[in-house]
């Protein structure tokens, strides 16, 4: 889509919204069955009461619907302590994720799933564990399953800080056609409906999105998404689900700019040093989920998936540091096929009168990857430095047991084993120094959880678990590093409703995570380097629930101390984060939400001599059920105002050497992506 199409504005129905002063508390929305009724197409989900950590939660769709829908990653801020920001002045890449003292970059230490299908990409051209969520249409999500730490045997690679599973709908009660538009030529269109709802339950959704962003170099970012799912019961005891997704997007980026270019050379904050940055990507997925309930309280489950992925990325971090004539632009290309699945059996029984649930499962995954890295100028390749063919396969058996020996005690434990093979072939005839070879590695990961209570409407949790992230296969086949980095996580916490079952819920968690090996971003190469062992520890406090009548609040505050075991700071690791939201259900169909997100000061280098500034932004969301009688269906108007007070802030921020044109040598400087200014977006949705 070019500039001509971008300038076609969307006709929007304007409406007047009254907003009262809303109380907000630091934190994140969590699952509350008594949350204000918001009219969205949804289905009921019934789940077993989990044996869990205090930090585990389920976030339902009635909270998701109030989030701005331009970036699917914005849903993640509903998770206490989770911050996701745009990485390089272009909306098409994976976001930068922060959780529990991790700058997880694009996903290295946070595992993402969609209906249990893994999203993170191993041995990715741009970053280990790369997790681009832009193939997700937020309206298709019925809820987020959030598991912090490494306490669940079902989760493996990258699930060190935590795991997030996006659960999709089987059917929608109402179809929806939605159109929205706003500043910077932003437009978004969504279609979602269920052709059948009885014996075969189906859902189809499509999304089109375009924005230029606030940058002087227009993003010209367009995204097209399609989602389809069919669910049926072959017998009275089973369920079979088939689903598929397709994403195609392209964008122009503005890149990270150095502070000295703004303060000394007059570059606009939303300007660019190399306006040729950008890229395009494609992802298609197919998935089958099946489970069968036996007559003896057992359940057999089997899941399979396949994916095809493509990325072309053009970047320039250091400008003219290495090549004063042509610049330091480089290109990264990733092509891969992914296929895998899992199967297992769960049995509910009693032993000596004690209810027990036992699960045994096996997961496998194969990534067939072609990776290329080379120099480029204005997106024209000028050389090749890496051209590798990679095959990475994992085999992961696990067992899990849950028991309730007393009404006031629940126990859960298990063990997961990982066996990975790495095979790397160097296809670059002129890059003889690039790694090539084969290796294998394995790891055994024990898990344990204890829940005590409730007493006085309070439960106590104690958890221990071991997780890991795999390293890039090209590093794994060398003898310089361990292919798998083990993480040990400890956690104690409480969950309480001191003012009654309908009142506020208070959650407090203290945790520690010891990681065997860090991956640290290297700005002048656009890659990561493997560092030594680290320790993170912290506290999370969250509240949620009804304050008064139609007013609900949810908020959290997190503190984390993160450092290498030698005492050095871990670059980019946040110390303080906070999130607050207040939801007010007005009469006559109006729902208002005021949100605030805070990210504290972070060290940018190991000796802590350079730090990033903190920032806080406020967002306002309004949804209004239009009182217009239609022959079929109903209308809903909505308005999102992001960065309500027009705060000047920086999103992604790094410290490294770069060189501007006509500078004699490289300069160590802070490089940043400016946060979006106040941005207004609104539209109409027709539910039919």
C-alpha positions in Angstrom: 0.0 0.0 0.0 1.6 3.3 -1.0 1.1 6.9 0.0 -1.9 7.4 -2.2 -3.9 4.7 -0.5 -2.6 5.8 2.8 -4.1 9.2 2.4 -7.6 7.9 1.9 -9.2 8.8 5.2 -11.7 6.6 6.8 -15.1 8.2 7.5 -15.7 7.9 11.2 -18.9 8.5 13.2 -17.9 11.0 15.9 -19.4 10.8 19.3 -19.3 12.7 22.6 -18.1 10.7 25.6 -18.4 12.0 29.2 -15.5 10.9 31.4 -15.4 11.2 35.1 -12.4 11.4 37.3 -11.3 7.7 37.6 -9.3 6.3 40.4 -6.4 4.1 39.2 -4.0 1.8 41.1 -0.6 0.5 39.9 -1.2 -3.0 38.4 -2.6 -5.3 35.9 -6.1 -6.7 35.2 -6.7 -10.3 36.3 -9.5 -12.7 36.0 -12.6 -11.6 38.0 -15.8 -13.4 37.3 -17.7 -10.4 38.7 -16.2 -7.8 36.4 -18.6 -5.3 34.9 -20.6 -6.7 32.0 -19.2 -5.5 28.7 -21.1 -6.6 25.7 -18.7 -8.5 23.5 -19.1 -11.7 21.5 -17.9 -14.4 23.8 -18.5 -18.0 24.9 -18.3 -19.5 28.3 -15.2 -21.3 29.3 -15.2 -23.8 32.2 -11.9 -25.0 33.6 -10.6 -27.0 36.5 -9.4 -25.1 39.5 -5.7 -25.0 38.9 -3.0 -26.0 41.3 -1.0 -22.9 40.7 1.4 -20.2 41.8 0.2 -17.0 43.2 1.4 -15.3 40.0 -0.6 -17.6 37.7 -3.8 -16.0 36.3 -6.3 -16.1 33.5 -7.2 -12.8 31.7 -10.6 -13.0 30.0 -11.8 -11.3 26.8 -14.0 -8.8 28.6 -10.7 -7.1 29.7 -9.0 -7.6 26.4 -11.8 -5.8 24.5 -10.9 -2.5 26.2 -7.3 -2.5 24.9 -6.3 -0.5 21.8 -6.1 -3.1 19.0 -3.4 -1.7 16.7 -0.7 -4.0 18.3 -1.6 -7.4 19.6 1.3 -7.1 22.1 -0.6 -4.4 23.9 -2.7 -7.1 25.5 0.4 -8.2 27.5 0.4 -5.2 29.7 -2.7 -6.8 31.4 -0.1 -9.2 33.0 1.4 -7.8 36.2 5.0 -6.6 35.5 4.8 -7.2 31.7 5.8 -4.4 29.4 6.0 -4.6 25.6 7.3 -1.8 23.4 8.0 -1.2 19.8 11.7 -1.9 19.0 12.9 0.1 16.1 10.4 2.7 14.8 8.4 0.3 12.7 5.4 -1.7 13.8 6.1 -4.9 11.8 8.7 -6.5 13.9 8.3 -8.5 17.1 8.1 -6.2 20.2 10.7 -5.9 22.9 9.4 -7.7 26.0 10.2 -7.0 29.7 9.2 -9.4 32.5 10.7 -10.2 35.9 13.9 -8.3 35.4 14.4 -9.6 31.9 14.9 -7.6 28.8 13.7 -10.7 26.9 14.4 -8.9 23.7 12.0 -10.4 21.2 11.1 -13.4 23.4 14.3 -15.2 24.6 13.0 -15.9 28.1 9.2 -15.7 27.7 7.5 -18.5 25.9 4.4 -17.7 23.8 1.7 -20.1 22.6 -1.5 -20.0 20.6 -3.8 -22.8 21.7 -0.6 -24.6 22.9 1.2 -24.2 19.5 4.6 -22.5 20.1 5.1 -19.0 18.7 8.8 -18.4 19.6 11.3 -19.2 16.8 14.5 -21.0 17.6 17.8 -19.9 15.9 16.2 -16.9 14.4 18.0 -14.5 12.0 17.3 -11.5 14.2 17.2 -12.9 17.8 16.9 -16.2 19.7 13.3 -17.0 20.6 11.9 -14.3 18.3 8.1 -14.1 18.9 6.2 -11.9 16.5 2.5 -11.8 17.7 1.2 -9.8 14.8 -0.5 -12.8 13.3 -3.0 -12.8 16.2 -6.3 -11.0 15.7 -7.1 -9.8 19.3 -10.9 -10.2 18.9 -10.5 -13.9 18.3 -8.9 -14.4 21.7 -11.1 -15.6 24.5 -8.4 -15.2 27.2 -4.8 -15.3 28.2 -3.4 -18.1 30.3 -0.4 -16.7 32.2 2.2 -18.8 34.0 5.2 -17.0 35.5 8.3 -18.9 36.5 9.0 -22.5 35.4 6.6 -24.5 37.5 4.5 -26.3 34.8 5.9 -29.4 33.1 3.9 -28.6 30.0 6.2 -25.7 29.1 9.8 -26.1 27.9 12.1 -23.9 25.8 12.1 -20.1 26.6 9.7 -20.5 29.6 12.2 -19.1 32.2 10.5 -15.8 33.1 7.1 -17.2 32.2 4.8 -18.5 29.5 1.7 -17.0 27.9 -0.9 -19.0 26.0 -3.4 -17.1 23.8 -6.6 -19.1 23.8 -8.9 -18.6 20.8 -12.6 -18.8 20.5 -14.5 -21.8 19.1 -17.6 -19.7 18.2 -19.0 -16.1 18.6 -22.5 -15.4 19.6 -22.6 -12.4 17.3 -20.9 -11.6 14.1 -19.0 -8.4 13.9 -17.9 -5.9 11.2 -15.7 -3.1 12.5 -14.1 -0.1 11.0 -11.7 2.3 12.8 -9.4 5.1 11.9 -7.3 7.8 13.5 -4.2 10.0 13.2 -1.3 9.2 10.9 -3.6 7.7 8.3 -4.3 4.8 10.7 -7.0 2.4 9.5 -8.2 -0.9 10.8 -11.0 -3.2 9.5 -12.1 -6.4 11.2 -14.7 -9.0 10.1 -15.5 -11.9 12.5 -18.5 -14.3 12.4 -19.5 -17.9 13.0 -21.1 -19.6 9.9 -22.2 -22.6 12.0 -22.8 -22.9 15.7 -24.3 -26.3 16.4 -22.8 -29.7 15.5 -19.9 -28.0 13.9 -18.8 -24.8 15.6 -16.9 -22.4 13.3 -15.3 -19.0 13.4 -13.8 -16.9 10.6 -12.0 -13.6 11.1 -10.1 -11.2 8.9 -8.1 -8.1 9.7 -6.7 -5.3 7.6 -4.5 -2.7 9.2 -2.5 0.3 8.0 -0.6 3.2 9.6 2.1 5.7 8.8 3.0 6.2 12.5 4.2 9.5 13.9 7.6 9.3 12.1 8.8 11.7 9.4 9.7 8.7 7.4 6.2 7.1 7.0 6.0 3.6 8.2 3.6 2.6 5.4 2.9 -0.4 7.6 0.2 -2.7 6.3 -0.9 -6.0 7.9 -3.4 -8.6 6.6 -4.5 -11.4 8.8 -6.9 -14.3 8.3 -8.1 -16.8 11.0 -10.3 -19.8 10.6 -11.3 -22.5 13.1 -13.8 -25.4 13.1 -14.6 -27.5 16.2 -16.8 -30.6 16.4 -17.6 -33.6 18.6 -17.1 -36.9 16.6 -18.6 -38.8 19.5 -20.2 -37.8 22.8 -16.9 -37.9 24.5 -14.4 -36.1 22.3 -13.6 -32.8 20.7 -11.7 -32.1 17.5 -10.5 -28.7 16.5 -8.9 -27.6 13.2 -7.6 -24.0 12.7 -5.4 -22.0 10.4 -3.9 -18.5 10.3 -2.2 -16.4 7.7 -0.2 -13.1 8.1 1.4 -10.9 5.5 2.9 -7.5 6.4 5.5 -5.0 5.2 6.8 -1.7 6.7 9.4 1.0 6.5 11.3 1.7 9.7 12.9 4.8 11.2 15.4 2.9 13.3 17.0 3.9 16.6 18.5 7.4 16.6 21.4 8.7 18.8 20.6 11.5 21.3 23.5 13.6 20.0 21.8 13.8 16.6 18.7 15.3 18.3 20.5 17.6 20.8 23.5 18.7 18.7 22.4 18.4 15.1 18.7 19.3 15.2 17.3 16.0 14.1 13.6 15.7 14.8 12.8 13.1 17.5 10.7 11.3 14.9 13.3 11.6 12.2 15.7 8.9 10.9 19.4 8.5 10.1 18.8 5.7 7.6 15.3 5.9 6.1 15.7 2.7 4.1 15.2 0.5 7.1 12.2 -1.8 7.2 11.1 -5.3 6.1 8.4 -7.7 5.3 7.2 -10.9 6.8 4.8 -13.8 6.2 3.5 -16.5 8.6 1.0 -19.3 7.9 0.0 -21.9 10.5 -2.2 -25.0 10.6 -3.2 -26.8 13.8 -5.2 -29.8 15.0 -6.3 -30.3 18.6 -8.0 -33.4 19.8 -9.0 -34.9 23.2 -11.1 -37.9 24.2 -12.7 -38.4 27.6 -12.7 -42.1 28.7 -15.5 -43.7 30.7 -13.0 -44.1 33.6 -12.3 -40.4 34.2 -9.3 -40.3 31.9 -8.5 -38.1 29.0 -6.4 -38.8 25.9 -5.1 -35.7 24.0 -3.2 -35.2 20.8 -2.2 -32.0 19.1 -0.3 -31.3 15.9 0.8 -28.2 14.0 2.7 -27.0 11.0 4.0 -23.5 10.2 5.8 -21.7 7.4 7.6 -18.4 8.1 9.5 -15.8 6.2 11.2 -12.6 7.2 13.3 -10.0 5.2 14.7 -7.4 7.6 16.9 -4.4 6.7 18.6 -2.5 9.5 21.4 -0.1 10.3 22.3 0.4 14.0 25.7 2.0 13.8 25.3 4.1 10.6 28.9 4.7 9.4 31.0 3.1 12.1 32.4 0.2 10.1 32.0 1.5 6.6 32.2 5.4 6.3 31.4 5.3 2.6 28.5 2.9 2.1 27.2 2.7 5.7 26.7 -0.2 8.1 23.3 -1.4 6.8 22.8 -5.2 7.1 20.1 -7.5 5.9 18.7 -10.6 7.7 16.7 -13.3 6.0 14.9 -16.1 7.6 13.0 -18.9 5.9 11.7 -21.9 7.9 9.2 -24.7 8.2 8.1 -25.8 11.7 6.2 -28.9 12.5 5.5 -30.8 15.7 2.9 -31.7 18.3 2.2 -33.5 21.5 0.2 -36.4 22.8 -0.5 -37.7 26.3 -2.9 -39.1 28.8 -4.5 -37.7 32.0 -6.2 -39.8 34.6 -8.3 -38.7 37.6 -8.5 -41.2 40.4 -8.5 -41.7 44.2 -5.8 -43.3 46.3 -6.7 -43.9 49.9 -9.4 -41.4 49.5 -7.1 -38.7 48.2 -8.1 -37.2 44.8 -5.2 -37.5 42.4 -4.7 -36.4 38.8 -1.8 -37.9 36.8 -0.6 -36.8 33.4 2.0 -38.2 31.1 2.9 -36.5 27.8 5.4 -36.3 25.0 6.1 -33.2 22.8 8.3 -32.9 19.7 9.2 -30.0 17.4 11.3 -29.7 14.3 12.6 -26.4 12.8 14.1 -26.5 9.3 15.7 -23.1 8.8 17.6 -21.2 6.1 19.4 -18.1 7.6 21.3 -15.4 5.8 23.0 -12.3 7.0 24.8 -9.8 4.8 25.6 -6.1 4.2 23.1 -3.9 2.2 22.7 -0.4 1.1 19.2 1.0 0.5 18.0 -2.7 0.7 20.3 -3.8 -2.1 22.6 -6.6 -0.9 26.3 -5.9 -1.1 27.8 -8.9 0.5 27.2 -12.1 2.5 28.6 -12.9 5.9 26.3 -15.8 7.0 24.4 -18.4 5.0 23.4 -21.4 7.1 21.1 -24.3 6.8 19.9 -25.4 10.2 17.9 -28.3 11.5 16.9 -28.2 15.1 14.8 -31.0 16.7 13.5 -31.4 20.3 12.0 -34.4 22.1 10.3 -33.6 25.4 8.6 -36.2 27.6 7.0 -35.1 30.8 5.0 -36.4 33.8 2.8 -34.5 36.2 0.9 -35.4 39.4 -1.6 -33.4 41.3 -3.1 -34.4 44.7 -5.3 -32.9 47.4 -4.5 -34.9 50.6 -6.4 -32.4 52.8 -9.1 -29.8 52.0 -6.5 -27.2 52.9 -3.6 -28.6 50.9 -3.0 -29.1 47.2 0.2 -30.5 45.8 1.5 -30.6 42.2 4.8 -31.8 40.9 6.4 -33.2 37.9 9.5 -33.6 35.8 10.2 -32.6 32.2 13.1 -33.9 30.1 14.5 -32.2 27.0 16.6 -33.8 24.3 17.7 -31.4 21.5 19.7 -32.0 18.3 21.4 -29.2 16.4 22.7 -29.6 12.8 24.3 -26.6 11.1 25.6 -26.5 7.5 27.6 -23.5 6.3 26.4 -22.7 2.7 28.6 -19.7 2.3 31.8 -20.6 0.3 33.5 -17.3 1.2 32.6 -17.5 4.9 34.8 -20.4 6.0 35.0 -19.1 9.6 31.2 -19.6 10.1 30.2 -22.6 12.3 29.2 -25.9 10.9 28.6 -29.2 12.6 26.2 -31.3 14.7 25.7 -31.7 18.4 23.1 -32.9 20.9 22.2 -31.8 24.4 19.7 -32.8 27.1 18.4 -31.5 30.4 16.1 -32.7 33.2 13.8 -30.2 34.8 11.9 -30.9 38.1 8.9 -28.9 39.1 7.0 -28.5 42.4 4.0 -26.5 43.8 2.2 -26.5 47.1 -1.0 -24.6 47.9 -2.2 -24.1 51.4 -5.6 -22.8 52.5 -7.9 -21.1 52.1 -7.9 -19.7 55.6 -9.8 -16.4 56.1 -10.2 -16.3 52.4 -6.4 -16.5 51.9 -4.3 -19.0 50.1 -0.5 -19.5 50.4 1.7 -20.8 47.6 5.2 -22.3 47.5 6.8 -23.1 44.2 10.1 -24.4 42.7 10.8 -25.1 39.1 13.6 -25.4 36.6 13.3 -24.2 33.0 15.7 -23.3 30.2 16.2 -21.4 27.0 18.1 -22.9 24.1 20.9 -21.0 22.5 21.3 -20.3 18.8 22.3 -23.5 17.0 25.2 -21.8 15.4 26.6 -21.2 18.9 25.6 -24.6 20.1 27.7 -26.5 17.6 30.8 -24.7 18.7 32.6 -25.7 21.9 32.4 -22.2 23.4 29.0 -22.4 25.0 26.4 -24.7 26.4 23.5 -25.4 24.0 21.0 -25.1 26.9 20.9 -22.5 29.7 19.2 -23.8 32.9 17.1 -21.4 35.0 16.0 -22.2 38.6 13.0 -20.3 39.9 11.7 -20.1 43.5 8.5 -18.4 44.5 6.3 -17.8 47.6 3.1 -15.9 47.5 -0.4 -15.3 48.8 -3.8 -14.6 47.2 -6.5 -13.1 49.4 -9.9 -11.5 49.5 -9.8 -9.9 52.9 -13.0 -7.9 52.4 -15.2 -10.8 51.3 -15.7 -13.0 48.2 -17.0 -10.1 46.2 -14.4 -7.5 47.3 -10.9 -6.7 46.2 -8.4 -9.5 45.6 -4.9 -8.9 46.8 -1.9 -10.9 45.4 1.7 -10.7 46.7 4.6 -12.7 45.3 8.3 -12.9 46.2 10.5 -14.8 43.7 14.1 -15.5 42.7 15.5 -16.8 39.4 19.1 -18.0 38.8 20.0 -18.4 35.2 23.0 -20.3 34.0 23.7 -18.1 30.9 22.5 -14.7 29.7 22.0 -13.5 26.1 22.9 -9.8 25.8 22.1 -7.5 22.9 25.1 -6.2 20.9 24.0 -3.0 19.3 26.9 -2.5 16.8 26.3 -6.0 15.3 22.6 -6.3 15.7 23.1 -9.6 17.4 23.3 -11.1 20.9 26.3 -12.4 22.8 26.2 -15.2 25.4 27.2 -14.0 28.9 27.7 -15.6 32.3 25.4 -16.6 35.1 22.9 -14.2 36.6 20.5 -13.8 39.5 17.2 -12.0 39.5 14.9 -11.5 42.5 11.9 -9.4 43.2 8.4 -8.7 44.6 5.1 -8.3 42.8 2.0 -6.8 44.5 -1.4 -6.7 42.6 -4.9 -5.8 43.5 -8.1 -6.2 41.5 -11.8 -6.1 41.9 -14.8 -3.9 42.7 -14.2 -0.7 44.6 -17.8 0.7 44.5 -20.8 -0.2 42.5 -19.8 0.1 38.8 -16.2 1.0 39.5 -13.5 -1.7 39.2 -9.8 -1.3 39.6 -6.8 -3.5 38.9 -3.2 -2.6 39.4 0.2 -3.9 40.2 3.7 -2.8 41.2 6.9 -4.9 40.7 10.4 -4.5 42.0 13.3 -6.5 40.6 17.0 -6.6 41.3 18.9 -8.2 38.4 22.7 -8.6 38.1 25.4 -11.0 36.9 26.9 -13.2 39.5 30.0 -11.1 39.4 28.0 -8.0 40.4 27.7 -6.3 37.0 24.3 -4.9 36.0 22.3 -6.7 33.3 21.8 -4.1 30.6 18.2 -3.1 30.1 16.8 -5.0 33.0 14.0 -2.9 34.6 13.9 -2.4 38.4 10.4 -1.0 38.8 7.3 -1.4 36.7 3.7 -0.5 37.4 0.4 -0.6 35.7 -3.0 0.8 36.8 -6.4 0.7 35.4 -9.9 1.8 36.5 -13.0 0.7 34.7 -16.3 2.5 35.1 -19.6 1.0 33.8 -21.8 4.0 33.2 -25.6 3.8 32.7 -26.9 3.8 29.1 -24.2 1.5 27.7 -21.0 3.5 28.2 -17.9 1.9 29.6 -14.7 3.9 30.4 -11.2 2.8 31.2 -8.3 4.9 32.3 -4.9 3.1 32.2 -1.4 4.0 33.2 1.9 2.1 32.4 5.2 2.9 34.1 8.7 1.6 33.3 11.5 2.6 35.7 15.1 3.5 35.2 17.3 0.8 33.7 21.0 0.4 33.4 22.1 0.4 29.8 25.6 -0.9 30.4 27.2 -3.3 32.9 28.9 -0.6 35.1 25.6 1.3 35.5 27.2 4.6 34.4 24.6 5.1 31.6 20.9 4.7 32.5 17.7 5.1 30.6 15.1 7.6 31.9 11.8 6.3 33.4 8.5 7.0 31.8 4.8 6.8 32.5 1.9 7.1 30.0 -1.8 7.2 30.3 -4.4 5.8 27.9 -8.2 6.3 27.8 -10.6 3.9 26.3 -14.4 4.4 25.7 -17.0 2.0 24.4 -20.6 3.0 23.9 -23.6 0.9 22.9 -25.4 3.2 20.4 -29.1 3.4 21.2 -30.2 3.0 17.6 -32.7 0.3 16.7 -31.6 -1.8 13.7 -33.4 -4.5 11.8 -30.6 -6.8 12.7 -28.0 -6.5 15.4 -26.6 -3.5 17.3 -24.0 -0.8 17.0 -21.1 0.0 19.3 -18.8 3.1 19.0 -15.4 3.2 20.6 -12.6 5.7 21.1 -9.0 5.1 22.2 -6.7 7.9 23.2 -3.1 6.7 23.7 -0.6 8.8 25.7 -3.5 11.0 26.9 -1.2 13.7 28.3 1.2 13.7 25.3 4.2 12.7 27.4 7.6 12.8 25.7 9.1 9.3 26.3 11.5 6.8 24.8 10.5 3.2 24.0 13.4 1.0 23.0 16.7 2.5 24.3 20.3 1.2 24.1 23.8 2.4 24.6 26.5 1.5 22.0 29.0 3.0 19.6 27.9 4.6 16.4 29.2 7.1 13.8 27.3 9.7 12.0 28.3 10.9 8.6 31.3 13.4 8.8 32.1 12.3 12.4 35.8 11.4 12.6 35.4 8.4 14.9 32.7 6.4 16.6 30.9 7.8 19.7 29.4 5.9 22.6 25.8 7.3 22.9 22.3 6.5 23.9 20.2 5.4 20.9 16.4 5.4 21.2 13.0 5.0 19.5 10.7 7.8 20.6 7.4 6.8 22.2 4.2 7.7 20.3 2.7 11.1 21.1 -0.9 11.5 21.9 -2.8 9.4 19.3 -6.5 9.3 18.8 -8.4 6.4 17.1 -12.1 5.7 17.0 -14.7 3.8 15.0 -17.8 1.7 14.8 -18.6 -2.0 15.2 -21.8 -3.6 14.0 -22.7 -6.8 15.8 -25.1 -9.0 13.9 
